[in-house]
Amino acid sequence: MLLGSIAYLNYFGVSTNKFNQNVEKKFNQNYPGIEIKLDEVKVLLNIFKLSINLETENSLILSGKEKIELGKVTTEYDLKSIFLRKFLIKNLLIDSKKNHIKKIIKLARSYKDSPQLLIIDKLVKTGVVETSVKLNFDENGKLVEDKYEFMADVSNLSLELFNKEKINKISGIFRYSQGKFEIKNLVADYQDIKLYSQNIYINRENKNYIVNGDLNSEESDIKETIIKTLLNNNNLRDVVLSSKNSFIFNVTKKFKISDVEILSDINLKKAHYDFDNSYLKKYIDNFDQKVTFLNQKIKVKFKKKISFEGFGSFRIGEKKDNIKYFIEYDKDNTKFDLEFDIRNTPLKIDLINFARDEDETINFKVKG
């Protein structure tokens, strides 16, 4: 009879409301101002771990006027503590249903407000999230602050930055565990540029944080406002490109960024550069003050200094030729190595009475 009861509890469990008050009380002790309301609880005996698992669905978290709908709540009790009437919780796992992110933020602010939460509340405009939280407790039933786990599956998140620019259609999986933060399968839309990332990691090291990962873009038309902001250049326009980028940098608690390293592979499909240069007009007939770069493969490296290495085609007027280049510069110095293969562009040098024949290829290099 006893063995049969143990087997039944181990595999099927029983439903009861007797544990609700204890779980709700323990949660409220660790999070004053926040209530958890549990539905009917299913009790399962884990004979191998000498513990009892409690499961319930369709519960609620309440704080003031805010209400968060939960999917499943699971907790594990030490079996020995129950016989001693201590009812010590080992862990508490809370899975939510889909909730609006603004409601989650307001609930967090109602529990414990902070300048960081205020900023997040101002930035976030829309979005939906499903969350999973695991809280671990010590042998005395007290919450272990640095050993909780958090996961959020975010969809259709919209942010409005302080300069009024918007980042839309953000989705991804966000995980935190023991001081390590990870973002997986991130996608977003920034000024009609489709951005995506497989992994971004944020790890604490002493008093700072190390951020590393990838951020890539699909082939997109880059707006001139972005070019002006990033490159401080008014001559580049009609840019179409895709890119793959990896990065690493340090961030202090005061959000000061240092030790930035970036590696980029850029596929530049097209870009027009307005080039009002009377010097070139002397050597190229019908120069229309514009150079078009086509199908450029560019590698960019940034670590204290920045370098560009690439190759592709350029067009002046209707004539197209090839170029290879390496450019490196920092605050004090600039180096460049350019190589041109001229087969189609009309080229003449009156000083030495030279003009390129139609079937002639000219290769020349410029270094500095």
Sine and cosine of phi, psi and omega as CSV:
sin_phi,cos_phi,sin_psi,cos_psi,sin_omega,cos_omega
0.00,0.00,-0.73,0.68,0.00,-1.00
-0.90,0.43,-0.71,0.70,-0.01,-1.00
-0.90,0.45,-0.60,0.80,0.03,-1.00
-0.91,0.42,-0.64,0.77,0.02,-1.00
-0.91,0.42,-0.67,0.74,0.02,-1.00
-0.89,0.46,-0.69,0.72,0.01,-1.00
-0.89,0.45,-0.65,0.76,0.01,-1.00
-0.90,0.45,-0.71,0.70,0.02,-1.00
-0.91,0.43,-0.56,0.83,-0.05,-1.00
-0.94,0.34,-0.60,0.80,-0.11,-0.99
-0.97,-0.25,-0.56,0.83,-0.09,-1.00
-0.93,-0.37,-0.60,0.80,-0.01,-1.00
0.96,0.27,0.04,-1.00,0.06,-1.00
-0.71,-0.70,0.40,-0.92,0.00,-1.00
-0.97,-0.22,0.65,-0.76,-0.05,-1.00
-0.34,-0.94,0.27,-0.96,0.11,-0.99
-0.94,-0.35,0.08,1.00,-0.15,-0.99
-0.93,0.36,-0.45,0.89,-0.04,-1.00
-1.00,0.00,-0.19,0.98,-0.11,-0.99
-0.83,0.56,-0.76,0.65,-0.08,-1.00
-0.88,0.48,-0.62,0.79,-0.03,-1.00
-0.93,0.37,-0.69,0.72,0.02,-1.00
-0.91,0.42,-0.70,0.72,0.01,-1.00
-0.89,0.46,-0.64,0.77,0.01,-1.00
-0.92,0.40,-0.70,0.71,0.00,-1.00
-0.88,0.47,-0.66,0.75,0.01,-1.00
-0.90,0.44,-0.70,0.72,-0.03,-1.00
-0.92,0.38,-0.51,0.86,0.05,-1.00
-0.91,0.42,-0.63,0.78,-0.02,-1.00
-0.99,0.11,-0.41,0.91,-0.01,-1.00
-0.73,-0.68,0.97,0.24,0.00,-1.00
-0.86,0.51,0.64,-0.77,-0.01,-1.00
1.00,-0.02,-0.16,0.99,0.03,-1.00
-0.86,-0.50,0.75,-0.66,0.02,-1.00
-0.93,-0.37,0.54,-0.84,0.15,-0.99
-0.87,-0.49,0.79,-0.62,0.00,-1.00
-0.93,-0.37,0.89,-0.45,-0.09,-1.00
-0.99,-0.16,0.57,-0.82,0.14,-0.99
-1.00,0.09,-0.18,-0.98,0.01,-1.00
-0.84,0.54,0.69,-0.72,-0.11,-0.99
-0.97,-0.23,0.70,-0.71,0.11,-0.99
-0.99,-0.14,0.76,-0.65,-0.05,-1.00
-0.97,-0.26,0.81,-0.59,0.04,-1.00
-0.83,-0.55,0.75,-0.66,0.03,-1.00
-1.00,0.01,0.79,-0.61,0.12,-0.99
-0.96,-0.28,1.00,-0.05,-0.12,-0.99
-0.92,0.39,-0.46,0.89,-0.05,-1.00
-0.97,0.23,-0.53,0.85,0.03,-1.00
-0.99,-0.11,-0.02,1.00,-0.09,-1.00
0.80,0.61,0.79,0.61,-0.02,-1.00
-0.60,-0.80,0.24,-0.97,0.08,-1.00
-0.86,-0.50,0.78,-0.63,0.05,-1.00
-0.98,-0.18,0.73,-0.69,0.05,-1.00
-0.92,-0.39,0.74,-0.68,0.00,-1.00
-0.77,-0.64,0.63,-0.78,0.09,-1.00
-0.48,-0.88,0.40,-0.92,0.00,-1.00
-0.79,-0.62,0.26,-0.97,0.07,-1.00
0.86,0.51,0.70,0.72,0.04,-1.00
-0.99,-0.11,0.03,-1.00,-0.05,-1.00
-0.72,-0.70,0.53,-0.85,0.23,-0.97
-0.92,-0.39,0.77,-0.64,-0.09,-1.00
-0.84,-0.55,0.65,-0.76,0.14,-0.99
-0.46,-0.89,0.95,-0.32,-0.08,-1.00
0.88,0.47,-0.82,-0.57,0.01,-1.00
-1.00,-0.01,-0.12,0.99,-0.08,-1.00
-1.00,0.06,0.63,-0.78,-0.03,-1.00
-0.70,-0.72,0.80,-0.60,0.03,-1.00
-0.91,-0.41,0.80,-0.61,0.01,-1.00
-1.00,0.07,0.78,-0.62,-0.02,-1.00
-0.98,-0.20,0.48,-0.88,0.08,-1.00
-1.00,0.00,-0.89,0.45,-0.08,-1.00
-0.65,-0.76,0.67,-0.74,0.07,-1.00
-0.84,-0.54,0.80,-0.60,0.00,-1.00
-0.78,-0.63,0.70,-0.72,0.08,-1.00
-0.67,-0.74,0.45,-0.89,-0.03,-1.00
-0.86,-0.51,0.80,-0.60,0.03,-1.00
-0.97,-0.26,0.61,-0.79,0.16,-0.99
-0.95,0.31,0.83,-0.55,-0.09,-1.00
-0.89,0.45,-0.61,0.79,-0.01,-1.00
-0.90,0.43,-0.60,0.80,-0.03,-1.00
-0.92,0.40,-0.49,0.87,0.01,-1.00
-0.93,0.37,-0.66,0.75,0.05,-1.00
-0.91,0.42,-0.49,0.87,0.05,-1.00
-1.00,0.04,0.06,1.00,0.00,-1.00
0.87,0.49,0.50,0.87,0.06,-1.00
-0.99,-0.11,-0.43,0.90,0.04,-1.00
0.78,0.63,0.85,0.53,-0.04,-1.00
-1.00,0.09,0.83,-0.56,0.02,-1.00
-0.99,0.12,0.71,-0.70,0.11,-0.99
-1.00,0.08,-0.72,0.70,0.01,-1.00
-0.41,-0.91,0.26,-0.97,0.01,-1.00
-0.67,-0.75,0.86,-0.51,-0.02,-1.00
-0.93,-0.38,0.84,-0.54,-0.05,-1.00
-0.85,-0.53,0.88,-0.47,0.10,-1.00
-0.95,-0.31,0.78,-0.63,-0.01,-1.00
-0.99,-0.13,0.31,-0.95,0.23,-0.97
-0.99,0.16,-0.08,-1.00,0.07,-1.00
-0.95,0.31,0.81,-0.59,0.02,-1.00
-0.75,-0.66,0.46,-0.89,0.08,-1.00
-0.93,0.36,0.71,-0.70,-0.07,-1.00
-0.87,0.48,-0.59,0.81,0.01,-1.00
-0.86,0.50,-0.58,0.81,0.02,-1.00
-0.92,0.39,-0.63,0.77,0.03,-1.00
-0.89,0.46,-0.70,0.71,-0.02,-1.00
-0.89,0.45,-0.68,0.73,-0.02,-1.00
-0.91,0.41,-0.59,0.80,0.06,-1.00
-0.91,0.42,-0.68,0.73,0.02,-1.00
-0.89,0.46,-0.64,0.77,0.01,-1.00
-0.94,0.35,-0.56,0.83,0.01,-1.00
-0.94,0.34,-0.46,0.89,0.05,-1.00
-0.98,0.19,-0.78,0.63,-0.02,-1.00
-0.42,-0.91,0.99,-0.16,-0.06,-1.00
-0.97,0.23,0.39,-0.92,0.02,-1.00
-0.37,-0.93,0.34,-0.94,0.06,-1.00
-0.86,0.52,-0.59,0.81,0.00,-1.00
-0.89,0.45,-0.70,0.72,0.01,-1.00
-0.92,0.40,-0.57,0.82,0.05,-1.00
-0.89,0.46,-0.69,0.72,0.02,-1.00
-0.89,0.46,-0.71,0.70,0.01,-1.00
-0.88,0.48,-0.65,0.76,0.01,-1.00
-0.88,0.47,-0.61,0.79,0.01,-1.00
-0.95,0.32,-0.58,0.81,-0.06,-1.00
-0.97,0.26,-0.66,0.75,-0.10,-0.99
-0.97,0.23,0.78,-0.62,0.02,-1.00
-0.95,-0.33,-0.74,0.67,0.02,-1.00
-0.61,-0.80,0.15,-0.99,0.06,-1.00
0.59,-0.81,0.41,-0.91,0.00,-1.00
-0.80,-0.59,0.56,-0.83,-0.03,-1.00
-0.58,-0.81,0.63,-0.78,0.23,-0.97
-0.94,-0.34,0.76,-0.65,-0.07,-1.00
-0.86,-0.52,0.40,-0.92,0.12,-0.99
-0.66,-0.75,0.83,-0.56,-0.05,-1.00
-0.82,-0.57,0.75,-0.67,0.10,-1.00
-0.88,-0.48,0.87,-0.50,0.03,-1.00
-0.96,-0.28,0.74,-0.67,-0.01,-1.00
-0.94,-0.33,0.59,-0.81,-0.05,-1.00
-0.85,-0.53,0.50,-0.87,0.00,-1.00
-0.99,0.12,-0.10,-0.99,-0.08,-1.00
-0.92,0.39,-0.24,0.97,0.05,-1.00
-0.99,-0.15,0.10,0.99,0.02,-1.00
0.99,0.16,0.23,0.97,0.00,-1.00
-1.00,-0.09,0.57,-0.82,-0.02,-1.00
-0.90,0.44,0.75,-0.67,0.09,-1.00
-1.00,-0.01,0.96,-0.29,-0.18,-0.98
-0.89,0.46,-0.63,0.78,-0.14,-0.99
-1.00,-0.06,0.19,0.98,-0.03,-1.00
-0.82,-0.57,0.46,0.89,0.07,-1.00
-1.00,0.03,0.36,-0.93,0.01,-1.00
-0.81,-0.58,0.60,-0.80,-0.07,-1.00
-0.63,-0.78,0.69,-0.72,0.08,-1.00
-0.68,-0.73,0.69,-0.72,0.03,-1.00
-0.73,-0.69,0.79,-0.61,0.09,-1.00
-0.98,-0.21,0.97,-0.24,-0.14,-0.99
-0.99,-0.17,0.64,-0.77,0.07,-1.00
-0.62,-0.79,0.56,-0.83,0.08,-1.00
0.81,0.59,0.62,0.79,0.05,-1.00
-0.98,0.21,0.69,-0.73,0.04,-1.00
-0.81,-0.58,0.77,-0.63,0.02,-1.00
-0.88,-0.47,0.62,-0.79,0.16,-0.99
-0.88,-0.47,0.91,-0.43,-0.05,-1.00
-0.97,0.26,0.18,-0.98,-0.07,-1.00
-0.92,0.38,-0.34,0.94,0.07,-1.00
-1.00,-0.01,0.21,0.98,0.06,-1.00
0.98,0.22,-0.01,1.00,0.10,-0.99
-0.96,0.29,0.49,-0.87,-0.08,-1.00
-0.88,-0.48,0.59,-0.81,0.17,-0.99
-0.88,-0.47,0.87,-0.49,-0.15,-0.99
-0.89,-0.45,0.21,-0.98,0.12,-0.99
0.80,0.59,0.67,0.74,0.01,-1.00
-0.99,0.15,0.75,-0.66,0.13,-0.99
-0.58,-0.82,0.40,-0.92,-0.01,-1.00
0.29,-0.96,0.09,-1.00,0.01,-1.00
-0.93,-0.38,0.81,-0.58,-0.04,-1.00
-0.92,-0.39,0.79,-0.61,-0.02,-1.00
-0.78,-0.62,0.62,-0.79,0.11,-0.99
-0.72,-0.70,0.72,-0.70,0.05,-1.00
-0.40,-0.91,0.87,-0.50,0.11,-0.99
0.75,0.66,0.81,0.58,0.09,-1.00
0.99,0.13,0.03,1.00,-0.01,-1.00
-0.90,-0.44,0.78,-0.63,-0.03,-1.00
-0.89,-0.45,0.69,-0.73,-0.06,-1.00
-0.68,-0.73,0.66,-0.75,0.10,-1.00
-0.87,-0.49,0.81,-0.59,-0.03,-1.00
-0.84,-0.55,0.55,-0.83,0.12,-0.99
0.80,0.60,0.74,0.67,-0.01,-1.00
-0.99,0.15,0.71,-0.70,0.16,-0.99
-0.72,-0.69,0.49,-0.87,-0.02,-1.00
-0.33,-0.94,0.26,-0.97,0.02,-1.00
-0.80,-0.60,0.91,-0.42,0.01,-1.00
-0.84,-0.54,0.93,-0.37,-0.02,-1.00
0.76,0.65,0.75,0.67,0.03,-1.00
0.93,0.38,0.25,0.97,0.12,-0.99
-0.99,-0.16,0.83,-0.55,0.01,-1.00
-0.99,0.11,0.91,-0.41,-0.01,-1.00
-0.96,-0.28,0.55,-0.84,0.07,-1.00
-0.47,-0.88,0.43,-0.90,-0.01,-1.00
-0.54,-0.84,0.66,-0.75,0.08,-1.00
-0.99,0.15,-0.70,0.71,-0.05,-1.00
-0.53,-0.85,0.69,-0.72,0.22,-0.98
-0.74,-0.68,0.78,-0.63,-0.06,-1.00
-0.89,-0.46,0.65,-0.76,0.10,-1.00
-0.79,-0.61,0.93,-0.36,-0.06,-1.00
-0.87,-0.50,0.67,-0.74,0.03,-1.00
-0.99,0.14,0.73,-0.69,0.05,-1.00
-0.69,-0.73,0.95,-0.32,-0.12,-0.99
0.85,0.53,-0.86,-0.52,-0.04,-1.00
-0.99,-0.12,-0.04,1.00,-0.05,-1.00
-0.93,-0.37,0.06,-1.00,0.06,-1.00
-0.82,-0.57,0.67,-0.75,0.08,-1.00
-0.97,-0.24,0.83,-0.56,0.00,-1.00
-0.93,-0.37,0.81,-0.59,0.06,-1.00
-0.53,-0.85,0.44,-0.90,-0.01,-1.00
0.29,-0.96,-0.42,-0.91,0.00,-1.00
-0.74,-0.68,0.47,-0.88,0.09,-1.00
-0.53,-0.85,0.88,-0.48,-0.15,-0.99
-0.84,-0.54,0.27,-0.96,0.01,-1.00
-0.72,-0.70,0.64,-0.77,0.13,-0.99
-0.97,0.25,0.25,-0.97,0.01,-1.00
-0.87,0.50,0.84,-0.54,-0.11,-0.99
-0.54,-0.84,0.40,-0.91,0.19,-0.98
-0.98,0.18,0.83,-0.56,-0.03,-1.00
-1.00,-0.05,0.84,-0.54,-0.04,-1.00
-0.93,0.37,0.53,-0.85,-0.04,-1.00
-0.89,0.46,-0.50,0.87,0.03,-1.00
-0.89,0.45,-0.60,0.80,0.04,-1.00
-0.93,0.37,-0.68,0.73,0.00,-1.00
-0.88,0.48,-0.69,0.72,0.01,-1.00
-0.89,0.45,-0.63,0.78,-0.02,-1.00
-0.94,0.34,-0.72,0.69,-0.09,-1.00
-0.98,0.21,-0.65,0.76,-0.13,-0.99
-0.95,-0.30,-0.13,0.99,-0.06,-1.00
0.78,0.62,0.75,0.66,-0.10,-1.00
-0.71,-0.70,0.79,-0.61,0.00,-1.00
-0.98,-0.19,-0.03,1.00,-0.10,-1.00
-0.99,-0.11,-0.29,0.96,-0.06,-1.00
-1.00,-0.05,0.75,-0.66,-0.04,-1.00
-0.46,-0.89,0.13,-0.99,0.02,-1.00
0.79,0.62,0.73,0.69,-0.06,-1.00
-1.00,0.01,0.77,-0.64,0.09,-1.00
-0.79,-0.61,0.85,-0.53,-0.04,-1.00
-0.41,-0.91,0.25,-0.97,0.22,-0.98
-0.76,-0.65,0.34,-0.94,-0.06,-1.00
-0.46,-0.89,0.43,-0.90,0.17,-0.99
-0.81,-0.59,0.81,-0.58,-0.14,-0.99
-0.73,-0.68,0.68,-0.73,0.17,-0.99
-0.87,-0.50,0.48,-0.87,-0.11,-0.99
-0.47,-0.88,0.34,-0.94,0.15,-0.99
-0.44,-0.90,0.65,-0.76,0.05,-1.00
-0.33,-0.94,0.27,-0.96,0.03,-1.00
-0.97,-0.23,0.55,-0.83,0.05,-1.00
-0.75,-0.67,0.77,-0.64,0.08,-1.00
-1.00,0.07,0.13,-0.99,0.03,-1.00
-0.90,0.44,-0.37,0.93,0.05,-1.00
-1.00,-0.07,0.28,0.96,0.07,-1.00
0.90,0.44,0.50,0.86,0.13,-0.99
-1.00,0.05,0.79,-0.61,-0.07,-1.00
-0.98,-0.18,0.68,-0.74,0.01,-1.00
-0.52,-0.85,0.15,-0.99,0.06,-1.00
0.78,0.62,0.77,0.64,-0.04,-1.00
-0.99,0.15,0.74,-0.67,0.12,-0.99
-0.75,-0.66,0.75,-0.66,-0.02,-1.00
-0.70,-0.72,0.72,-0.69,0.14,-0.99
-0.86,-0.52,0.78,-0.62,-0.05,-1.00
-0.73,-0.68,0.65,-0.76,0.20,-0.98
-0.92,-0.40,0.90,-0.44,-0.10,-1.00
-0.91,-0.42,0.78,-0.62,0.17,-0.99
-0.98,-0.22,0.98,-0.20,-0.02,-1.00
-1.00,-0.04,0.96,-0.29,-0.03,-1.00
-0.97,0.25,-0.64,0.77,-0.05,-1.00
-0.34,-0.94,0.57,-0.82,0.15,-0.99
-0.34,-0.94,0.69,-0.72,0.07,-1.00
-0.97,-0.23,0.71,-0.70,0.05,-1.00
-0.85,-0.53,0.90,-0.44,0.04,-1.00
-0.97,0.26,0.85,-0.53,-0.20,-0.98
-0.72,-0.69,0.99,0.10,-0.01,-1.00
-0.99,0.12,1.00,0.00,-0.10,-0.99
-0.73,-0.68,0.96,-0.29,-0.01,-1.00
-0.92,0.39,-0.39,0.92,0.00,-1.00
-0.91,0.42,-0.67,0.75,0.00,-1.00
-0.92,0.39,-0.49,0.87,-0.01,-1.00
-0.88,0.47,-0.41,0.91,0.02,-1.00
-0.94,0.35,-0.42,0.91,-0.13,-0.99
-0.93,-0.36,-0.35,0.94,-0.05,-1.00
-0.84,-0.54,0.90,-0.44,0.01,-1.00
-0.90,0.44,0.61,-0.79,0.08,-1.00
0.84,0.54,0.53,0.84,0.07,-1.00
-0.91,0.42,0.85,-0.53,-0.13,-0.99
-0.98,-0.17,0.42,0.91,0.08,-1.00
0.88,0.47,0.49,0.87,0.02,-1.00
-0.50,-0.87,0.70,-0.71,0.11,-0.99
-0.88,-0.48,0.76,-0.65,0.05,-1.00
-0.96,-0.29,0.82,-0.57,0.05,-1.00
-0.99,-0.13,0.71,-0.70,-0.10,-1.00
-0.75,-0.66,0.65,-0.76,0.14,-0.99
0.74,0.67,0.79,0.62,0.01,-1.00
-1.00,0.01,0.73,-0.68,0.15,-0.99
-0.97,-0.25,0.91,-0.42,-0.16,-0.99
-0.80,-0.59,0.75,-0.66,0.14,-0.99
-0.96,-0.29,0.79,-0.61,0.00,-1.00
-0.88,-0.47,0.75,-0.66,0.06,-1.00
-0.83,-0.56,0.74,-0.68,0.06,-1.00
-0.76,-0.65,0.86,-0.50,0.13,-0.99
-0.34,-0.94,1.00,-0.06,-0.12,-0.99
0.94,0.35,-0.74,0.67,0.11,-0.99
-0.88,-0.48,0.28,-0.96,-0.04,-1.00
-0.86,-0.51,0.63,-0.78,0.01,-1.00
-0.70,-0.71,0.52,-0.85,0.06,-1.00
-0.81,-0.58,0.78,-0.62,0.07,-1.00
-0.72,-0.69,0.80,-0.60,-0.05,-1.00
-0.19,-0.98,-0.04,-1.00,0.03,-1.00
-0.41,-0.91,0.33,-0.94,0.02,-1.00
0.29,-0.96,-0.36,-0.93,-0.05,-1.00
-0.94,-0.34,0.41,-0.91,0.16,-0.99
-0.69,-0.72,0.47,-0.88,-0.05,-1.00
-0.76,-0.64,0.75,-0.66,0.12,-0.99
-0.87,-0.50,0.90,-0.43,-0.15,-0.99
0.93,0.36,-0.81,-0.59,0.03,-1.00
-0.98,-0.21,0.03,1.00,-0.08,-1.00
-0.99,-0.14,0.69,-0.72,-0.07,-1.00
-0.84,-0.54,0.70,-0.71,0.04,-1.00
-0.65,-0.76,-0.04,-1.00,-0.12,-0.99
-0.92,-0.40,0.45,-0.89,0.01,-1.00
-0.59,-0.81,0.59,-0.81,0.18,-0.98
-0.82,-0.58,0.52,-0.85,-0.12,-0.99
-0.39,-0.92,0.44,-0.90,0.19,-0.98
-0.65,-0.76,0.83,-0.55,-0.01,-1.00
-0.76,-0.65,0.75,-0.66,0.01,-1.00
-0.68,-0.73,0.74,-0.67,0.03,-1.00
-0.48,-0.88,0.42,-0.91,0.14,-0.99
-0.68,-0.74,-0.32,-0.95,-0.06,-1.00
-0.91,0.42,-0.52,0.86,-0.17,-0.99
-0.95,-0.30,-0.28,0.96,-0.18,-0.98
-0.50,-0.87,0.52,-0.86,0.08,-1.00
-0.73,-0.68,0.75,-0.67,0.07,-1.00
-0.85,-0.52,0.59,-0.81,0.06,-1.00
-0.53,-0.85,0.50,-0.86,0.03,-1.00
-0.62,-0.78,0.97,-0.26,-0.07,-1.00
-0.92,-0.40,0.63,-0.77,0.04,-1.00
-0.72,-0.69,0.82,-0.57,-0.04,-1.00
-0.91,-0.41,0.68,-0.73,0.20,-0.98
-0.93,-0.38,0.96,-0.27,-0.09,-1.00
-0.98,-0.22,0.93,-0.37,0.04,-1.00
-0.89,-0.46,-0.42,0.91,-0.15,-0.99
-0.84,-0.54,-0.50,0.87,-0.04,-1.00
-0.94,0.35,0.80,-0.60,0.04,-1.00
-0.92,0.39,0.84,-0.54,-0.09,-1.00
-0.76,-0.65,0.74,-0.67,0.04,-1.00
-0.60,-0.80,0.53,-0.85,0.05,-1.00
-0.76,-0.65,0.99,-0.16,-0.10,-1.00
-0.90,0.44,-0.50,0.87,-0.07,-1.00
-0.86,0.51,-0.57,0.82,0.00,-1.00
-0.92,-0.40,0.22,0.97,0.04,-1.00
0.84,0.55,0.76,0.65,-0.04,-1.00
-0.91,-0.42,0.66,-0.75,0.14,-0.99
-0.58,-0.81,0.70,-0.71,-0.06,-1.00
-0.95,0.30,0.76,-0.65,0.11,-0.99
-0.94,0.33,0.39,-0.92,-0.08,-1.00
-0.88,0.47,-0.59,0.81,-0.04,-1.00
-0.99,-0.13,0.27,0.96,-0.06,-1.00
-0.97,-0.24,0.65,-0.76,0.09,-1.00
-0.96,-0.30,0.77,-0.64,0.01,-1.00
-0.92,-0.39,0.79,-0.61,0.08,-1.00
-0.91,-0.40,0.84,-0.54,0.08,-1.00
-0.60,-0.80,0.44,-0.90,-0.07,-1.00
-0.86,-0.51,0.52,-0.86,0.07,-1.00
-0.76,-0.65,0.84,-0.55,0.02,-1.00
-0.82,-0.57,0.49,-0.87,0.04,-1.00
-0.20,-0.98,0.00,0.00,0.00,0.00
